[in-house]
Amino acid sequence: MTATMLKIAPVVKSVRVETAQARAFEIFTAGITRWWPRFASFNRGAPMKDMFIEGRVGGRWYEVGEDGSEMTLGRVLAWEPPRRFAMTWTMHNKWKPGADVATEVEVTFAAEGPAATRVELSHGLFERLGEEAGAAMRPEVERGWGEMAERFKAHAEGREYAGESKPCSG
């Protein structure tokens, strides 16, 4: 008898940014260290100094601590500038890293004219964490990506983020 695993709905966030498609892609990827908040570090050993997404299939998504330590958060699965990229996210429930199980994040960039872009992020496959763990982690990820989308939008439009900041539990 085969066990059936419940499919957990992906987290989907969409923002319209007042900037060109190629610039939006560059800010989200190569510029992630400029808009990702330092408190949202996954490295519990050292405060975050920088975050990077290596722009190629197989490249790492990783953060660098103030002490020089590196923590890989995932791997790039698709790299199609300026339209989309996808990557794994190797966080288990309780915000602990582990490369043995990964959810997936896809971000698309659709031009809405010469100076506006629709950016849509989809983070799914939470069931890979196990039904209970995936269902428990999804609401935290939903809230986290909501804030990150607004932080990205503010930075892309040259504004300060004015929302409330809440680190994820873990």
Secondary structure as GFF3:
##gff-version 3
##sequence-region A 1 170
A	DSSP	beta_strand	11	17	.	.	.	ID=ss1
A	DSSP	alpha_helix	21	28	.	.	.	ID=ss2
A	DSSP	alpha_helix	32	35	.	.	.	ID=ss3
A	DSSP	three_ten_helix	38	40	.	.	.	ID=ss4
A	DSSP	beta_strand	48	53	.	.	.	ID=ss5
A	DSSP	beta_strand	60	65	.	.	.	ID=ss6
A	DSSP	beta_strand	70	80	.	.	.	ID=ss7
A	DSSP	beta_strand	84	89	.	.	.	ID=ss8
A	DSSP	three_ten_helix	93	95	.	.	.	ID=ss9
A	DSSP	beta_strand	103	111	.	.	.	ID=ss10
A	DSSP	beta_strand	117	124	.	.	.	ID=ss11
A	DSSP	three_ten_helix	126	129	.	.	.	ID=ss12
A	DSSP	alpha_helix	131	156	.	.	.	ID=ss13
###
